[in-house]
Amino acid sequence: MSFDEHEDEFDPLNPIPDEQGWATVQEIQRENERIQNLPVMRKARQIYATTVAFLASIPEDQNFEHYRIILLENALQLESRISAAEGCDLYTRRMENAVMIKVAARNLLTQLNGLEQMNYSEPAYLGLLRREINEFRILFLEWISTFDRNKDIPDDWGLFNI
């Protein structure tokens, strides 16, 4: 079979999907919309936006630079890990991502405590971010309760499928 025999199947210069391809594209778009509209995802986006605004208020000096980096890294983890968990049906993989989300949220709280200890001058932001993280925690608990323990395979590490 030569390459030319398949030329009508896919043209990389004109990658317009056929009817079946459009159905797949639409299915992917619906799934992405579902994930983006999850309450836990919306709250994660809100935490990220608040963190970015908060970072603008942190002095740009060496004493605070590591806080700026760590806060942003942890805020970014929330959305990406939710997407990763939603992209897989396996209970163990979903729970692994959930643990990483919990760690990122707790790290955010730890960094806020550190800034408070350093007499950060905008305590209103600290309270706002703490409230958002607590609201996120409640939504997170609701979200992980939807994970199906029956959809799993042994992973030989024994953390979530004992």
N, C-alpha and C positions, 0 to 999 in steps of 0.2 A: 504494500500500500504506500503510495507516495504522498508527499506533503500536499500536492495539488488536489488530490482527491478530497481533502478536508477544507479547502479554501472557503466553502460556503458556510462552514460551521462557526468560524470566528475570524473576524477581521480586526486586528489590533489597532488599525487606524480609524476604525468606525465601530467601537464596541457597544453598539446599541443592542440591548438584549431582545430576544424573541419573546413571545407571549409567556412562556414558562419562566424565562429569565425575569420578566417584569413582575410576575407573581412572587418570585423569590426576593426581588428588591423591595417590593411592598411589604412582604413578611418581615424582612430585616428592619424596615422603617417602623413598622408597628411595634416590634419588640424593643427597639431603641426608645421609642416614645413611652412604652410601658415602664421601662427602667428609669427613664428621666423623670417620670411622674410619680415614682414611688415616694411616699412621704419622707422616708429616711434619706433618699437621694436629694430631694428638694432642701431638706435641712442641711445636708452636707454642703450643698452649693452655697447656702446662706452662711454657713460657718466659714467657708473659703472667702466669700466676699467680705465678711466682717473682719477676717484675719488680714486681708489685703489692706483694708481701710485702717485697721489697727497698726499695721506695719509702718504706715506713713507717719504715725504719731511717735514712733520709737526713735530716739536720737540716733543719728548716724555717727556713732563712735565705736571704738574697739570694744568697750565694755558691753555693748548691746548687740554687736554684730552676730554672734552665735545664736542669740535668741531670734533674731530676724530670720536666719536660715532655717532653724529647727521648727519655728512656728509655721513657716510656709511649707516645708516638707511634710509636716504632719497634717496640715489642712488639706494638702493635695492628695494624701493617702486615702482620705475618706471616700471621695467619689470614685477613684480608680479601683479601690478594693470592693466597693459595692458592685460596680460594673463587672468585675472579675467573678464575684460570687454569683451574680445573676446569670453569667454566661456559662454556668456549669450546673448540672443537676445533681452531681454527686455530693452527698451530705458532708463527707470529710473535706472536700475541697471548699465547699461553701463555709464550713466552720473554720477552716484555716484562714480564709479571708476575713471572717468575722473576728477572729483573734487579732489579726493585724489592724483591723479597724479600731478595736477596743484599745490596743496599745497606742495607736496614733492619737486617739481622743484623750487618753490618760496622759500622754506626753504633752499635749496642748495644755492641759490643766497644770501639769508640773512646771511648764515654762511660765505660765501666768503667775504661779506662786513665786518662782524665781524672780520675776520682774517686780513683784510686790516687795520682796525682800530687799531688792536693790533700790527701793523707793521710787519706782516708776511714777511719773507725775500725772498720768491720766487714768485714775482708778475706775472711771466710768466704763472704759473699754474692757477692763478686766472683768467687771461684773457682767457686762453684756455678753462677752464671750463665754463666761462660766454658765450663764443661763442658757445660752444656745446649746452648749455642749450637754447640759442636763436634759434639755428638750430632745436633743439628738439621742441620748442614751435611752430615753423612754421609747422613742420610735424604733431604735435599734433592737430593743427587747421584743417589740411586737414583730418586727421583720424576721428576726432569727427564729421566732416561734413557728414561722411558716415553712422552715426547712424540713424536708421529709427524710427521716432517719432510715426509711426503707429503701431509699434510692442511694445505694452506696455499694462499694466493693472494699474488701479488706486492703489496707495499705501497709500492713506489716509494722506500723509504728504504734498502733494501739491507742492513739489519743482519743478518737471520737467514735470508734466502732468496737468498743470492748465487749 
